[in-house]
Amino acid sequence: MSESLSESLLDVVPVLPVVVVDDIASAVPLARALVAGGLPAIELTLRTPVALDAIRAIAAEVPEILVGAGTVLNGGQAKLAADAGARFLVSPGATPDLLAGLADTGLLFLPGTATVSEVLAVLEAGVTEMKFFPAEVSGGVGFLRSVAAPVPAARFCPTGGITADSAPSYLALPNVGCVGGTWIAPPAAIAAGDWARVTALARAASSLRA
Protein backbone atom coordinates (compact mmCIF):
# COMPACT_ATOMS: atom_id res chain seq x y z
CA MET A 1 0.00 0.00 0.00
CA SER A 2 2.79 2.41 0.84
CA GLU A 3 4.93 1.62 -2.18
CA SER A 4 2.86 3.77 -4.54
CA LEU A 5 1.39 6.57 -2.46
CA SER A 6 -1.61 8.11 -4.17
CA GLU A 7 -2.47 11.78 -4.05
CA SER A 8 -4.47 11.13 -0.87
CA LEU A 9 -2.94 10.65 2.54
CA LEU A 10 -6.34 10.11 4.08
CA ASP A 11 -7.12 6.85 2.32
CA VAL A 12 -4.02 4.85 3.27
CA VAL A 13 -5.21 3.58 6.65
CA PRO A 14 -8.33 4.20 8.78
CA VAL A 15 -6.15 5.08 11.76
CA LEU A 16 -2.79 6.82 11.39
CA PRO A 17 -0.56 5.85 14.33
CA VAL A 18 0.87 8.98 15.97
CA VAL A 19 4.04 7.95 17.74
CA VAL A 20 6.75 9.45 19.95
CA VAL A 21 10.06 7.56 19.87
CA ASP A 22 12.54 8.23 22.67
CA ASP A 23 14.94 5.36 21.95
CA ILE A 24 16.25 4.89 18.42
CA ALA A 25 16.43 1.13 19.02
CA SER A 26 12.62 1.05 19.22
CA ALA A 27 11.98 2.63 15.82
CA VAL A 28 12.38 -0.31 13.46
CA PRO A 29 10.66 -2.99 15.59
CA LEU A 30 7.79 -0.56 16.23
CA ALA A 31 7.33 0.01 12.50
CA ARG A 32 7.41 -3.72 11.85
CA ALA A 33 4.82 -4.32 14.56
CA LEU A 34 2.47 -1.80 12.95
CA VAL A 35 2.88 -3.42 9.54
CA ALA A 36 2.21 -6.83 11.05
CA GLY A 37 -1.03 -5.46 12.47
CA GLY A 38 -2.20 -4.13 9.12
CA LEU A 39 -1.33 -0.45 9.55
CA PRO A 40 1.47 0.28 7.04
CA ALA A 41 1.79 3.96 8.01
CA ILE A 42 3.28 5.92 10.89
CA GLU A 43 3.42 9.57 11.89
CA LEU A 44 6.59 9.92 13.92
CA THR A 45 6.49 13.19 15.82
CA LEU A 46 9.51 15.49 15.91
CA ARG A 47 9.38 15.80 19.68
CA THR A 48 12.54 13.96 20.68
CA PRO A 49 16.24 14.28 19.79
CA VAL A 50 16.18 10.90 18.00
CA ALA A 51 13.10 11.55 15.87
CA LEU A 52 14.93 12.30 12.62
CA ASP A 53 17.25 9.32 13.08
CA ALA A 54 14.19 7.15 13.76
CA ILE A 55 12.59 8.30 10.51
CA ARG A 56 15.85 7.59 8.69
CA ALA A 57 16.08 4.08 10.16
CA ILE A 58 12.46 3.21 9.37
CA ALA A 59 12.74 4.53 5.82
CA ALA A 60 15.84 2.41 5.24
CA GLU A 61 14.85 -0.80 7.01
CA VAL A 62 11.04 -0.97 6.75
CA PRO A 63 10.28 0.19 3.20
CA GLU A 64 6.83 -1.37 3.32
CA ILE A 65 5.62 1.29 5.79
CA LEU A 66 4.70 4.85 4.84
CA VAL A 67 6.75 6.91 7.28
CA GLY A 68 5.89 10.53 7.95
CA ALA A 69 7.00 13.30 10.26
CA GLY A 70 4.58 14.95 12.65
CA THR A 71 4.70 18.08 14.81
CA VAL A 72 6.44 19.94 11.98
CA LEU A 73 6.54 23.57 13.13
CA ASN A 74 8.53 25.34 10.41
CA GLY A 75 10.06 25.01 6.99
CA GLY A 76 13.44 24.05 8.37
CA GLN A 77 12.01 21.05 10.17
CA ALA A 78 10.06 20.11 7.06
CA LYS A 79 13.26 20.03 5.00
CA LEU A 80 15.14 18.02 7.63
CA ALA A 81 12.32 15.48 7.79
CA ALA A 82 12.21 15.18 4.01
CA ASP A 83 15.97 14.72 3.88
CA ALA A 84 15.70 11.98 6.53
CA GLY A 85 13.31 10.01 4.34
CA ALA A 86 9.87 11.12 5.48
CA ARG A 87 7.26 10.58 2.78
CA PHE A 88 4.65 12.90 4.23
CA LEU A 89 4.48 15.72 6.77
CA VAL A 90 1.94 16.71 9.43
CA SER A 91 1.80 20.02 11.27
CA PRO A 92 -0.31 21.13 14.25
CA GLY A 93 -1.13 24.47 12.59
CA ALA A 94 -0.98 26.27 9.27
CA THR A 95 0.64 29.70 9.08
CA PRO A 96 1.48 31.06 5.60
CA ASP A 97 5.22 30.53 6.16
CA LEU A 98 4.68 26.99 7.41
CA LEU A 99 2.43 26.12 4.47
CA ALA A 100 5.09 27.39 2.10
CA GLY A 101 7.78 25.38 3.85
CA LEU A 102 5.73 22.22 3.73
CA ALA A 103 4.96 22.70 0.06
CA ASP A 104 8.60 23.40 -0.78
CA THR A 105 9.53 19.82 0.16
CA GLY A 106 7.38 18.40 -2.64
CA LEU A 107 5.89 15.90 -0.18
CA LEU A 108 2.23 15.43 0.60
CA PHE A 109 1.30 17.07 3.87
CA LEU A 110 -1.55 17.60 6.32
CA PRO A 111 -1.57 21.13 7.79
CA GLY A 112 -3.34 21.56 11.09
CA THR A 113 -6.65 23.40 11.42
CA ALA A 114 -9.02 24.03 14.32
CA THR A 115 -11.42 26.72 13.05
CA VAL A 116 -13.46 27.39 9.91
CA SER A 117 -11.23 30.36 9.06
CA GLU A 118 -8.14 28.13 9.24
CA VAL A 119 -9.84 25.55 7.04
CA LEU A 120 -10.62 28.24 4.47
CA ALA A 121 -7.06 29.57 4.59
CA VAL A 122 -5.70 26.09 3.88
CA LEU A 123 -8.16 25.64 1.02
CA GLU A 124 -7.08 29.02 -0.40
CA ALA A 125 -3.50 27.67 -0.40
CA GLY A 126 -4.66 24.84 -2.65
CA VAL A 127 -4.69 22.11 -0.02
CA THR A 128 -7.87 20.08 0.49
CA GLU A 129 -6.65 17.45 2.98
CA MET A 130 -5.81 18.64 6.46
CA LYS A 131 -5.45 17.68 10.08
CA PHE A 132 -8.14 18.74 12.57
CA PHE A 133 -6.30 19.34 15.84
CA PRO A 134 -6.80 19.14 18.74
CA ALA A 135 -9.94 17.34 17.68
CA GLU A 136 -11.81 16.56 20.88
CA VAL A 137 -11.36 19.96 22.54
CA SER A 138 -12.01 21.84 19.28
CA GLY A 139 -15.52 20.52 18.76
CA GLY A 140 -14.91 16.93 17.75
CA VAL A 141 -17.47 15.08 15.67
CA GLY A 142 -19.98 17.93 16.00
CA PHE A 143 -17.64 20.48 14.47
CA LEU A 144 -16.71 18.28 11.54
CA ARG A 145 -20.33 17.37 10.87
CA SER A 146 -21.24 21.07 10.89
CA VAL A 147 -18.57 22.11 8.37
CA ALA A 148 -19.20 19.26 5.93
CA ALA A 149 -22.00 21.05 4.09
CA PRO A 150 -20.66 24.65 3.92
CA VAL A 151 -17.06 23.55 3.22
CA PRO A 152 -17.42 20.32 1.22
CA ALA A 153 -13.96 20.50 -0.38
CA ALA A 154 -12.15 19.96 2.93
CA ARG A 155 -11.28 16.46 4.11
CA PHE A 156 -9.81 15.78 7.52
CA CYS A 157 -7.64 13.57 9.67
CA PRO A 158 -8.89 14.49 13.15
CA THR A 159 -6.26 13.96 15.82
CA GLY A 160 -6.08 14.66 19.53
CA GLY A 161 -7.99 12.88 22.26
CA ILE A 162 -9.46 10.25 19.94
CA THR A 163 -9.74 6.71 21.27
CA ALA A 164 -10.57 3.29 19.88
CA ASP A 165 -14.11 3.83 21.16
CA SER A 166 -14.64 7.29 19.63
CA ALA A 167 -12.81 6.69 16.33
CA PRO A 168 -15.79 5.04 14.56
CA SER A 169 -17.93 8.15 15.13
CA TYR A 170 -15.33 10.23 13.31
CA LEU A 171 -14.84 7.70 10.53
CA ALA A 172 -18.58 7.69 9.87
CA LEU A 173 -18.40 11.34 8.73
CA PRO A 174 -18.22 11.99 4.97
CA ASN A 175 -15.40 14.53 5.34
CA VAL A 176 -13.14 12.29 7.44
CA GLY A 177 -10.73 9.95 5.70
CA CYS A 178 -8.80 8.70 8.71
CA VAL A 179 -8.10 9.58 12.32
CA GLY A 180 -4.81 10.06 14.11
CA GLY A 181 -4.39 7.73 17.06
CA THR A 182 -1.84 7.61 19.85
CA TRP A 183 -3.46 4.63 21.55
CA ILE A 184 -2.01 2.17 19.02
CA ALA A 185 1.55 2.52 20.28
CA PRO A 186 1.34 3.21 24.02
CA PRO A 187 4.57 4.59 25.54
CA ALA A 188 4.61 1.75 28.08
CA ALA A 189 4.43 -0.87 25.34
CA ILE A 190 7.21 0.83 23.37
CA ALA A 191 9.41 1.12 26.46
CA ALA A 192 8.86 -2.55 27.29
CA GLY A 193 9.38 -3.70 23.71
CA ASP A 194 5.92 -5.27 23.81
CA TRP A 195 5.55 -5.42 20.03
CA ALA A 196 2.86 -8.08 20.25
CA ARG A 197 0.62 -5.59 22.04
CA VAL A 198 1.30 -2.94 19.40
CA THR A 199 0.49 -5.43 16.65
CA ALA A 200 -2.76 -6.42 18.38
CA LEU A 201 -3.81 -2.78 18.79
CA ALA A 202 -2.90 -2.06 15.18
CA ARG A 203 -4.88 -5.05 13.97
CA ALA A 204 -7.97 -3.85 15.85
CA ALA A 205 -7.53 -0.30 14.54
CA SER A 206 -7.07 -1.49 10.95
CA SER A 207 -10.59 -2.89 11.02
CA LEU A 208 -12.22 0.34 12.22
CA ARG A 209 -14.53 1.52 9.49
CA ALA A 210 -17.89 3.24 9.55
N, C-alpha and C positions, 0 to 999 in steps of 0.2 A: 504494500500500500504506500509506503513512504518512498519507494524508489522513483516514482514518477509523480511528484506532487502536482496536483491540479492547481487551478487558479483560486481554489477555495481552501482556506485553512479550517473552515468550520465543519467540513464534511469528512474529515479524516477519521476522527473517533468521536463517540458521543460524550466522553469525558476526557478532557486534556489534563493529565497529571501535572500539578504544579508542585515543584520539588525544590527543597533547599538541601544542598550537599555541603557538609562541613569537612568531610574526609575524602580526599581524592580516590582512595582505595574503594570507596563505596560506589563510585559513579558507574562503572561498567557492569558490575553485577546487578545494580538497581535497574539499569536500562534493560538488561537481559530478562529480569524478572517481569518487567512490564510487558515486554514482547511476548513472553511465555503466557501471560494472562490475557493476551488479545488486545493490548493497547500499544500499538507501535508508534507512539508519540510521547514527547516529554518537554515540558517547559521548565528549564532549569534556571532558577532565579539568580540574578547577579547580586546576591546578598552576602557572599562569603569570599574570602581571598582565593579560594580554589575553584571558584565557579567557572572561570574561563578555561582552566586546565581540565575541568570535568567535561565541559562541552567538547574540548579537543579530543579527549580520550574516548568519549562516546562516539563521536563522529568517525574516529579512526577504527574503533574496535567493534562497534555495533551498527554497521551500516543499514541494517534493516529497520532501525528506528528513526523517526523524524525528530531530530533534536533542535530545540529552539531555546532562545535566551529570553528570560522574563525580567521584570523590574528594570527595563532599559529606560534611563532617565535623560539621556542626552545623545547627541550625534556621535560623540567620541566613544561612548560605550557601545553604540550600535555597530560602529566600525570594528571595534575590538572583538565583539561577538561574532560578526561575520567572518573576520579573519581567523577566528578559532574554529570555524566550521559550522556555526549555527545556520540552520536552513530557514528559520523564521524568527521574528522578533515580536515581543509583547511589551507594551508600556502601560504604566498605571494611569497616565494622562495623555494629553495631546495638545501641547503648545505648538505654534507655528514652526519654531526652530526645531523642536523634537520631530514633528512630522517630516520636515525636510531632511533631517538626519537619518531617519528611518528609511525614507524613500531613496536616499543617496546610496544605500547599500545594494539596492536592486533585489532585496529579499522581500518576500511577502511578510506583512506585519499586521498586528492587531493593536491599534492605538486605544488607550483607555478613555472612556466617557462615563459620565454620571448624571448629566442633565440633557434636556432636549437641545439647548443651545450648543453644547459640546458635540452632540450627535450631528447637528446641522453643520457645524464647522468642519468636522471630519468628512462629511459628505461633500462639502464645498471643495475640499482638498482632493476629491476624486477617489476616496476610499469608502467602500460600502460595508466592509466587514470590520467589526470593532469589538473591543472588550467592554463589558459593562461592569464597572468596579467602583467602590465595593458593593457588590450586588445587593446583599440582604439589607444593609443599612441605607441604601439609596433608593429603596422602593421595591426591590425584588420583582417577583412575578407580576405584581400589580402595575408597576411602572412599565415594564416591557409590553404587557398586554395593552396598556393605554397608548403607547407610541406606535404600535403596529399599524394602525390605520392611517394616522396623519403623516407618518414617516415610513412608508412601506419599503423604501430602498435600503434601509439599514438592517443588517443582520448582526447578531450578537453572540459573543461567548461570555455569558455572565460568570463572574468569579468573585469570591469573597463571602465566606460564611455558608456556602452551599454544602450540603451533606448528601449521603447516599439516599436518605429519605426524601429530601426536598428536590433533588435533581430531576426526577421525572416530571414535576410540575413545570419546571423551566423548559425541559425538552419537548413538552407538549405544545409550546407556543410556536406559531408559524415563523417568527423572526429570530428564533434561537436555533443555531446549528449544533452547538455543543456547549458544555459547561466546563469551567475550570475547577478542578478538585484537588484539595490538599490531603483529603482523607485516604487516598489510595497508597500513599507512601508515608506513613506516620514516622515522625522522627525517631520514636523508640524502636520501631522495626528496622529502620536504616542503621541506627547505632548498634543494634544487636546482630545485624546481618541476617535478619529473619526474612529471607527472600521468598520463602514459601508463603508467608503472610501477604507480602506485596503482590505476589502472583495471584493469590486467591481474591484479594480486593480488586485487582485489575480485572480479573475474569468476571466478577460480579458487575463491575462498572461497565465493562464492554457490552453487556447485555441490556443496559438501561436505554430504553427507547420509549417514546410516547405510546 
